[in-house]
Structure formats: C-alpha cells, structure tokens
Amino acid sequence: MIYKQENFLLAAKHSTQKMIHQPKLWMILIGIFLLYYVLQTYILKEMLLTASDFNFYFLRYFLFSSYFRVRTFGFIAFSILWTIIEVFFIKQALKTKSNIDPVCSFEPVKLKKTVNMKSVIVRHKIIYSILFSLSCLIFVIYYFNQQPILHLPYSIGHRGDISQPENSLEGILAADTNHADFAEIDIQLTKDNVLVLCHDTNLKRLTGKDVDISELTLDEIQQLKTTNQEGKTAKIPTLEEAIQTAKNAPNQIGLLIEFKPLEGDQEKTVSQTIELIEKYEFSDRAMFMSMDQESMQMMAKKRPDWWIGYCAFGNLGRINIRLDDPFIPDFIAIEESAINTQLLEDARNNILPVYVWTVDDTEKVTDYLNMGVSGIIGDASDQVAYSVDKYETSAPKDDFHYVTTCPGFPQLTEDEYGYIQCPR
C-alpha cells in the first residue's frame, strides 16, 4: 500500500510540523518509549528473552526450564503490549489526515505449472508415511540429545557471603559454614606490591575514604575497616591470609580467585599468586579467573594443569574453541543477564562449563542448573549451596549427563583425548 509519494526531506519536514501540532500525543509516545527502555534495560533485563534465545534450541529449553517459559511468556506479553501501543499511535496519526488517499498496488503473478502433490502422496502413502515417521524419530532423538556437562555443579559464595563484609575472612568462613564449595574473592596489588582482597580499585564505597588501593601500603590499608549494609566491619585481608583461612576452614572450602590487575601489574599478580598457592599446597582447591585475558594467558602458560577460566562481561557472541587458540579457558563466568540458549549450547558442545553470577533465588538456581549451567555464584551462599546440593542429590550422574564425576577439578587423561573417570 502506498500512503503518499514525496521527497524524503519534504516528508521529514511535514512529519516534524505534524508533531508540533500534536505535542501531547508525541510527549506521551516519547514517555512510553523511555519507560519501555528503562524496563527492558534495567528492571526486566534478566526476565526478557534476547535475540540469541530464538534459535534452533528454543523448544528444548522451553520444555525443560520453567524459568525459561516464564521469560518467554513475559517477552510475548511485552511484545503484544508494545505492538498495541504502536498501532494506537499510528491510528491517531492517520486520523489527523483528511486527504488520505492510499493506493493499493498489486501486480498479477503468473503461476507456473504445479504438481498435484495430493495425488502423488496418495499413490505412495505407505512409503511417505514410513519416511515421515523415520524423519520425525531421527529429529526428536537428535534434538533432545545434548552433550554431557563436564562436571557436577559448584556452589560459589560471591565475595564470600552477604552476611559479612565482602572479600573478608569472615565472609569466607561464613560461606564455609553454609557448605558452599567455593568463595569467590577479588585480588589486586597495594603500593608495596602485596596482594589484598578488594573488588573496587577505590576504597570510598567500602571504607568511606576516597583513595585507590594502589596508592596505599599494606600497613595503611589494614588500618581501615570495610563495612557492609548491616554495619558489620572487617579488615582488608591479604591473599595469603585468605588462603590460610580457607585451608583451615572446617568444611574445606575452596577459593575462586578473580584477578583485577591494573595495567602493568599482570606479571606480579600472577607470580605472587602462584607462589602463595604452592606455598600452602592449595592448587586442588583454587580456581582462577579474570576479565583481563592477558593475566589468564600468563597463568595458563605457567600452570597449565590448574583450573583457569575467563570472566566475561556482556554478550560473548558465539563460542568456537580451536586447539591453536592462545588461551583455552577451563570455564567461563558470565553475568546472569548475558545467559542465553545459544551461548549454553555453544559452551556445551565445546565441553566448556558455564558459571553464572549473581543468582540467589533458589528456583532460578534450579532452572539454570537444568539448562546446563555448571556453577552458581550468589551473594547468599546458604541459598546457593542448598539449591545446588538439592539438585545434585536428585540429578542422574551417568555418562549421558556428566563427562566426569570425580572429586576435585576434571583431569585430562595422559593422551589428553578424554577425562579421568571415577566409579559412579
């Protein structure tokens, strides 16, 4: 249908004039658009599906995950609402035009000679029925047959535990008390090159003092106290103190150590971490990750047998690991809002465990595990540990679901073509 044919610049001028004569209508439209943007980007970003979720595997996740179904219905409702709003404003805009004379243009299409498929199928209905049934059977078997996950799921306390100040020794012990498998901690260097636990480069949020960690010595830092929302305080510990605390913890909690080096600090951070881990013989209970790929490449080159991953922020895109890649991570850790079905399938097909942060809702934890996530990082380590343990108790542990169920991190066989297996 042709509404009107005219020059683009002239059409833009007419549209602008029309908007000026309808200020209320367009202000409402702009307000609704801004509300839509805020809801989609900040409030409902983890609830609505993304374009990457609409792929070949959509039906599989829709059937197996209740949380994915909720997200799907939410996306449909949101899309219908936005379509209704668009139709309403188009209708209101067209009402103001008294000289509308749309022209419907149709071109005749010559149909080529067609084959009467109905008669062909009737003549060979038995053959076509068998072929159709076999095709459906093969498709169903292929579609619902997923690659096994590499290892049993891990429960990980985000920066220790929310009940204590973040990145504190008390937080590590709280996560251990809650039976979490690991406590995630962040490390960076002080002015005198000592590794301490802290997420932010600046201490204002945690201590109220507007100063960078790199500007203070260890003695100066340990005179400060970090505070959580409940008013509890703790000192900023060193990485060595954190390793000692975890090693002597009653439930033998491990550490997921995230490197946060400033530019130029990578070598010192990696070398000191290796020295401390080996000093306390802690490599079997330590994982390492960073958004700084250079640090992880360096770490993997020096200690290829350690469990080293990549922490990604935002959309990863497609995952395709090649043997000649400079760094092949043992796992990836991504933000909850970046989870989509395509990423999970790509990771699974590349035998790459996915850890997701920050998740505390027990139902969402279970749904993510059903979708193939291998590690849950949450602020409330008690909720995460409870949900993961409950899932692990009921989950089958056969070859169809897990590559290996050995205690500790997965270990490659001598020929590096598989993983060491343990009795199940």
N, C-alpha and C positions, 0 to 999 in steps of 0.2 A: 504494500500500500504506500502510495506517495502522498505525504501530507502537503508539502509545498517545496518547490524547487527554487533556490535562490543562492546567491553568493555566500560563502561561509562567514566572511567578516560582517556582511549585512545581517545575516541570521543571528550572529552573536550580538550585534547592536540591538536588534529587535528583542532578543531574549532578555538583555540587560534592562531595557526600557520596561519590559513587561514585569520584571522582578521589582522594579522601583514602584510600580503601580500596585503591587500586591505585597507590601512589606510584611504584614502579619503572617501570611501563608508561608513565605520563604523563611522568615525567622523561626517559625515552628519547625519547618523541614530541617533547617540547619541545627536546631536544638536537638531534634530526634536523631540526626546523624551523629552528633557529638556524643549523645547518650549511648548510641549503638557502639561507637568506637571505644568508649570507656568500658562498657560492659564486656565487649569482646576482647579487649587488650589487657585489662587489669583485673576485672572482677570474675569473669567467667572463662578466663583463658585456659584453665585446666579442664573445664567441663565440655567445651565445644570441640567438635572434630576439626581437623585441618585437612587441607587438600591431600596430604600424604596418607591419610587414613582411608581414602577412597581408592582402593587398588584391588588387585586380584584376590587378596586375602580377606577382604571386608567381611564376607559372610561367615567365615570361620571364627573370627573374633566376636562377631555379633552373636553367634550361637553359644560360645563358650564363656563369655565375660558379661556379667550383669552390669558392671560399671560402664563397659563399652556400649551396652544397649541404652543405658541412661544418657550417655553422651550423644548417642545417635538421635534419640527422640528429642533431646534438647536442641540439637542442631536443626532438626526438621521443624520444630516449633518456632525457633528463632528465624529460620528462613521464610516460613509462611507469614509470620508477623511482618517481616521486612517487606515481603512482596505485596502484602495488603496495603502497607503504608505507601509504597511506590505507586501502586495502581490508584490509590486515593488522590495522590498529588497530581498524577497525570490527568486524571478525570477533572480535577479542579482547574488545572491549567487549560484544558481544552474547552471548558465552559465559558471562558472569557473570550473566546474567538467566535465572533458572529459570522465570519466569512469563510468558515471551513468548507472546503470542497475537495475532500480526499479523492484521489483517483486510484482505483484498483486495477492493476495491470497484470494480465495473465497471458502467457504465451502457450499456444497449443503444443502439446508434446505428442510426437508420433510414437506409438508403441510398436516395438519390434515383435516379431512373431514369437509367441510364448509356447512353452511345452506344458501340456496338461499333466502336472505332477500328480494329481489325484489318481488319474488312471494308471500312471506308472507304478505308484505305490501299491495300489490295489492288486495289480498283476503280480507284484513281488513282495507282498506284505509280510510273509514269513521271514524272508531274508532281511528285509529292512527292520523288522521287529527285533531280530537277533542282533543285528549291527547296532541298533539304537540302545538296546539293553546292555550290550557289552561296553559301548562308549560311556554310558552313564555309570556303570560299575567302575570302569577304569578311572573316570574323572573323580568319583567320590573317594576311591582309595588314594589317589594321588593328592587330592585337595586337602584331605584331613590327615594325611600322613606327614607330620612335621619332623624336622631334625631333632634329635635329643638335645637337651640342655647339658652344658658341660659339667656343672657341679650342683650340689644341693644348695638351697638359698642361704644367704648370710643376713643376719640382723645386725645393723650398724647404728650406734648412737651418734647423732650429728653433733660434733664438737663436744662429745661427752654425753651429757644428759641435761635436759631443760630444767631439772630441779636444782642445778648448781650453776655457778658462773661458767660461761663457755670456755673451752680449752683450759680447764683447770684439772688438777689432780683429783679434786673432789668429784668432778664430773666423770672422770674415767672410772673411779671407784663406784659411782652411782650406776653407771652402765654395766659394770661387772656384777653388781648386786642384782640388777634386773635381768641377768643372764643373757645380755647381748653378746654376740660373737666378737664384735669389734667396736672400738670407739674411734670415730673419725676426729683427727686433730690437724691443725694448720701450723706450719713452722716457717720462720724467717729469721734472718741474722740481725744481731744487735750491732752497735757501733764497734764493739770489741770482738766481733765475729764469733758470737756464741748463739747457737740455735735455741730459740724460745718458742713457746706456743702462743700464737695470736693470729686471728683471721685478718684484721684490718692493719694496714701499714701505719695508720694514725691511731693514737690511743684515746682520742676525745670521747668516742661513743662508749668505751668500756670503763675509762677511769676519770673522765671529765677534764683531762689535761690534753691540750692541743699540741701534741708533739709526735713526731714519727719515731718508730722503733729504731730505725737506722741512725737516729741522732743521739740515742742513749746507750750507755754501757749497761752491762748486766746488773751491776750493783744499783744503778739509778732506776732501772726498770723494776727490780724486786722490792723497791721501797714503795711502789704503787700498788693499789688494790683494784681488781676488776669487780664489777657489781652486776648482778642480774636483776630482773624485774621484781623479784621478791625481796630485794635488799640484801641478799647474801653476798658476802665478799670472799675473794680468794686472791692469792698472789699469782703472778705470771710465772709459770714454771719453765724450766729448761727441757729440751727434748730428752736429755739424759734422765732427769727426774721422772718424766712421763714413762720412759721405758722401764725404769726400776719399779715404778708403781704398778704398771700392767703385769710385769713379770712376777711380782709377788702377790698379785690380787688373788683372792680365794678361788674365783671361778676361772682363772687363767684367761682373761680377756685379751684379745689381740688389738693391734692398732692399725688403722688406715691413715697413713701419714700423707698429707697433701702439702706439696712444696709450693711456697709463694715467694720465690726469689725476686729481688729487684734485678734490673739489667746488670749483668756482670757478676752476680752472686751465685750463678748456677754451679760452677765448679766447687766452690767452698761448701755450698749446701749439700751437694751430692757426696762429696768426700767425707764430710763430718758425719753425715747420716750413716754411711756405710761403716765408718769406724765405730760409731756407737752401737749399731745393730750387732756387729760382730763381737764387740767387747762383751755384750751381755747375751750372746748366742740367742738372738731374738728373731732371726730371719724366718723361722717357721710360723711365726705369729704376727708378721708385719706385712702389710700391703702398702704400695706407694702409688701416688697419682699426682697429676698437676695439669693445669691449663697451659703451662709452659712446656711445649713439646721438646725444646732443647734439653731441658733437665731430664725428662724421661728417656730420651735417646741416650743421653750420657749415662744414666743409671742402668739402663738395659745393656749397654755395651760393657760396663764394668761388672755387673752382676746379672748375667742373662738368665740364671735359674730362679731369681726372685720374682715375686708376683707384682708386676708393674703395669699400671694402666694409664689411661688418658681421661682427664676430666674435661668434658666439653660443655660449653655454654651456648645455648641457642640451637638452631637446626643444623644437624650434622649432614643432611643430604643422604645420598646413597652410600652404603658401605661395601667396599670391594677390596679385600686384603690380598696383596700379592707377596710372594715369597721374597721378592727383591726390594720390598719397601724398606726404607732406612730404619723404621721403628714399627714393630708389630706388637700392639698392646695385648696384654693378657685379658684385659677387660676395659669397658668404657663406663664412665659415670656421667649421667646426664640429668638435667633438671626435669621435674615432673611435667612441666608444660611442653617439653620437647618430645615426649613419648608419642609415637605413632606406630601404626601396624607395619608400615613399610620398613621402618628402622628395626623393629623387633625381628621381622622375618630376615632381613639382611644380616643382622647380627647372629641370628640362629644358624643361618646357612654358612656363616664363616666361623662357626664354633667360638663365638665371642660373647662372653657373659655381659649382661647389661645391669648396672646398678643405678638406681634412681633416687634422687633427693628432691625435696624433703617431704616425706609421707608419714603421717601419724594416724590417720583414720584406719581402723582395723579392717573395715570392709574393703577399702581401696587397696590396702596391703594385699589382702587375699586375691583380689581381682588382678592386680599387677603380677602376682606370682602365677596365677592361672594363665596369664597372657605370655609368660615366658621370661619375666624379669628374674634375675639371679641374686640380687642384693637390694635390700631396702634400707635407706638411710633416713632416719627420722629423729626429730628433737626429743620425743618421748620414747626413750629406749625401752621402757617397760611394755608399751603398747606394741612396738615393732617386734620385740623379742617374743611376746605372747602370740602374735599373729603368725610369725614365721614358724615358731615351734608347733603351733596347732596345724598349720598347713603341712609341715614336714612329717608329722605323725600320720596323717591320712594319705599323703601323696605316695603313689607307687614308685618304687626305686629300681625298676627293671631297665634293661638296655634300651627300651623304646622311649624312656623319659629322661634318662641321665647317661652321659658318656662314662662318668666315673662317680662313685660314692665314697671314695677313700677319705679318711680323715685328713685335714690339712688342705693345702692347695693342690690342684691337679698336677701330676708329674708326668712328663713325656717318657715314653719307652726309650730304650737305648738307640733304636733306629729312628726315633722322632716321627714315626708314622702313626702313632696312637698314644693312648694314655694308660698308665698303670692301673690295673683293675684290682679291686678288693672283693672279698666274699660279701654277698648281699643277703 
